[in-house]
Structures are given as structure tokens and as C-alpha cells.
Amino acid sequence: MAALPIDAILPALTAALADAGRAVLQAPPGAGKTTRVPLAMLEADLTRGKIIMLEPRRIAARAAAERLAEGLDETPGQTVGYRMRG
């Protein structure tokens, strides 16, 4: 995977999440918030359950799930999945 702007702060972000359990992340579109942060949280073993992400559009939800699954060398439905209402 090509480097994204968010990659530089992932160690600090995961450390903050491990320490305080929460963080506020602000970055421009395309920085890697959707595709890199959940995988970094998973890799750092910061969750005991599910990581739930909300995407306002169906296409974005599907694309994000496919990209996250691709990062794990899986297909959607294994570790990463998505659900749409309606």
C-alpha cells in the first residue's frame, strides 16, 4: 500500500487510544482516516469487540469495507463487513 498522510501519526493515535480510550482525529479527505485507522486499531489490539464506522453513503460504505478487507488480504464478510439500512 502506498503511504498516506495519516500514516505518520498512527503510532501517536494508537498510543492515545490505548492510554485514554478516545481521541479526536481531524484530517482532510484522502488522508487515510477510513482505511488506515481501523486497521491500526485492530493491529494494536485496541478493541475487544467490533469497530463500527458510519458512512453516509452506500457506495462509500461498500468501498471502505472492500478496501479494509483488501488491507487484510481478505474479502468482505470475514474480518471486515458492512451493513446498510433500508
C-alpha positions in Angstrom: 0.0 0.0 0.0 1.2 3.5 -0.8 1.9 5.8 2.1 -0.9 8.2 3.2 -0.6 11.4 5.3 -2.3 9.7 8.3 0.5 7.0 8.5 2.8 9.5 10.2 0.5 9.9 13.2 -0.8 6.4 13.6 1.6 5.5 16.4 0.7 8.6 18.4 -3.0 7.9 17.7 -2.9 4.3 18.8 -0.9 5.3 21.9 -3.5 8.0 22.8 -6.3 5.4 22.3 -4.6 2.9 24.4 -4.0 5.4 27.2 -7.2 7.4 27.2 -9.6 5.2 25.2 -10.6 8.1 23.0 -9.1 10.7 20.6 -10.3 13.3 18.2 -8.8 12.9 14.7 -9.2 15.7 12.1 -7.6 15.3 8.7 -8.6 16.3 5.1 -10.3 13.9 2.7 -8.0 11.3 1.3 -5.6 11.3 4.3 -6.4 7.7 5.2 -8.8 8.1 8.2 -11.3 5.5 6.9 -8.8 2.9 5.6 -5.8 3.2 7.9 -7.2 4.0 11.4 -9.4 0.9 11.9 -6.7 -1.4 10.7 -4.2 0.3 13.1 -6.7 -0.2 15.9 -7.1 -3.8 15.1 -3.4 -4.4 14.8 -2.7 -2.6 18.2 -5.4 -4.8 19.8 -7.3 -1.8 21.0 -10.8 -3.4 20.7 -12.5 -6.3 22.4 -15.4 -6.3 20.0 -16.4 -4.6 16.8 -15.1 -1.4 15.3 -18.2 0.4 14.0 -17.8 3.0 11.3 -20.6 5.1 9.9 -20.5 6.2 6.3 -23.2 8.5 5.0 -23.4 6.9 1.5 -23.9 3.3 0.5 -21.2 3.4 -2.1 -18.7 4.8 0.4 -19.6 2.1 3.0 -19.1 -0.7 0.5 -15.9 0.8 -0.9 -14.5 1.3 2.6 -15.3 -2.3 3.6 -13.7 -3.6 0.4 -10.6 -1.5 0.9 -10.2 -2.5 4.6 -10.7 -6.2 3.7 -8.1 -5.8 1.0 -5.7 -4.5 3.5 -6.1 -7.7 5.5 -5.8 -9.9 2.3 -9.4 -11.0 2.8 -12.8 -10.5 1.2 -15.6 -8.5 2.8 -17.5 -10.7 5.2 -14.6 -12.2 7.0 -13.0 -9.8 9.5 -14.5 -6.7 7.8 -18.1 -6.4 6.8 -20.7 -3.8 6.1 -24.5 -3.4 6.6 -26.8 -1.0 5.1 -30.2 0.0 6.4 -33.3 0.2 4.3 
